[in-house]
Amino acid sequence: MSSETIDYYNQHAAEYVQATVNVDMAALYAEFLPMVKSGGHILDAGCGSGRDAYYFQQLGFTVSAFDASTAMAKIASERLQQTVTVLSFEQLDEPETFDGIWCCASLLHVASKTLPAVFSRLQRALKPTAVLYVSFKYGDSEREVTSRRFTDMNEQQLTALLADIPGLTPKKIWLTCDQRPERDNENWLNALLIKEAV
């Protein structure tokens, strides 16, 4: 993640939380959570405000979370009443630790050239047969908006990327509309990926 993107979230953390904290995530939770064992360990990777991690926590899952933004990690720590690590995807090193990893609107800030290495780190962090959820803004470009770097993704790009990640298999790839009222013309690419059993 670029330093400019991290700086943006450090400077705009409060307004970002305000804009996203009440977004209805029920349909995405319904796809992901049945694939995580009851009471299992979920990593919210790039957790932002901690909205999703808090929801998982309330359902009885063990939750770990990290964010590259110090300001966002502080907000999430307060919400979760536990430490949220300041960490980038490129620094993740937790072999076979998690029953599920949730990357909601977070990997889209990783440069496309770095994504294969990041996906390999995520695959390594999953226990065998565990699930990884990812989402990207739908498209095929890398761009910068309001000092933030975005890597968009479509089905063909994601399939090609995953072809080079051994042991990570797509279970489902689908499109959704943005749930924020002012963004309902934006589409998202979602995917559930399974780590193959050894």
Order of alpha helices (4+ residues) and beta strands (2+ residues): alpha-alpha-beta-alpha-beta-alpha-beta-beta-alpha-beta-beta-beta-alpha-beta-beta
